[in-house]
Amino acid sequence: MTQMRERPFIAAHAREQRLTFTPPATETEFSTRRIDWYAVERAISGDHPRPHLNADEIREAALWLRSHGMPRATVSVHLSVYERLVKDWEADAGMLDPDQLCTTTGCRKARAGRGLCTTHLTAERQWRRALTEALGVAA
């Protein structure tokens, strides 16, 4: 299975500082079964009615918009997805700085709190809860 961070972005800049999405040109890039690049283009441009997108198409649109400077909160509203999900996609794609990643060795997910990703933060909370119950200390 292809890791999300190994998948390339497909985009180009037009001259007048206006962002322009360019769908893949070669047959091998275009023949992805799960992504309709023209639907992604319509979602990026904000055409209404907005096309129905699958998860991969939303991810590609979000990463394209983030790589072209749109704030995470704006991308979240534009594509109707959680900001946290956009941040996780950025981490998978290698777009986040190392100081924004989980501090657990070998983990490349986005930080959620206390320097940990959601998985490790949940595990730490469960461990602390179990420890406080075992010791009989009020949390």
N, C-alpha and C positions, 0 to 999 in steps of 0.2 A: 504494500500500500504506500502510495506517495505521501510523504510528510507535507503538511501545509506550507512550511517555510521553504520547501524546494520548488514550489510552483511559482513561475514568473508572473510579474505584472505586465499587462499589455496596455500601453498608453503612450500618447505622444503630446507634445506641446505645439500649439499653433503659434504663429507669429504674434500677434497683438496681445500677448499675455493672457489670452483666453484659453481655458482648458478644453482640450478636445480628446475624446476617447477614440482610439483606433482599434477595431476588432482585429484578431489574429489574421495574418495574410496567407500563411502556408496551409496546406491541406492537413498536415499533422497537428498544427496548433488549432485549427478550426474544428477538427473532427472530434472534439470532446463531447461525449454524449450527455453530460450532465449540465453543461453551461450553454445557454443561448446568449451569445455575445451581443446580439442586437437588443435583447431585453435588458441586459446590463447597461448598454448605452442609453436606452430610454430612461432607466431608473436614475442614472447619473445626471442626465440632463434635466430631470424633473418633469418629464412629459406627463400629462394627465389625459386619460386615466393611467395611473401607474400600472405597469405590467405585473402580473403575478410572478414572483421569483422564487426559485428553490433556494435551499441553504447555501449551496456553492455560489450561486449567482449573487446573493446578497453579500456574501463574504468578499467576492471579487470587487463588487461595487464599493463596499466600505473601505477596503484596502486601497483602491484606486483614489478615492476621495481623500483619505488620510495622507497618502503619499504626495498629494497635490495641495496640501496645506489646509484642508478644511478641518476645523476643530472637531474633536471627538463627540462633543455634545450635539453639534450640528449634524454630523453624520448619523448619530443615533436617531434624531428626530426625522431627518430626511428619509431614512430607510426603515423607520419604525422597528428598531432593534435596541436592546439594552446597551448602554455605554460600556458596561463590564464586558459584554460579549465582543464588542469592537476592540477593546483593549486586549482581550485574550487572542483575537485573530492577529493583532499587531505583534504580539509576542511570538505566536507560531510562525509568522512571516519574517521574524528577525528585525522588526522595525523599532523595537524598544531599546533604550540604553540599558547597559548591564545593571545600573543602579535601580531600575524599575522592574527587575526580575526577582523571583523567589531566591532567598539566600540559602536554601537547602542545596547541598552538593548534587549536581547533575540535573536539577530541575530548571527548565527554561520557560516556566509559565510566568504570567504577570503577577506582580504583588497585589495582595488584597488588604493586608494589615499585618503589623508587627514584622514586616519584612518577608512574609510568607505568602504563597499562593493560596487559593481557597481550599485546595485539598489538604495541604500541610497545616493551614490555620485550623481547619475543622478537626484534624487529628490531634493537634496540640490542645484545643479546647476540650475534647473528649478525654484526653489524658489528664489534664488539670482537674476536670470534674471528677474523674474516677479517683484521683489522688486525694482530693479534698474529702470525698465521701469515705475513703478508706481511713483517713486520719481523723475523721470526725470534726474537721474544721469547717466553720461557716464560710461559704464562698463569698 
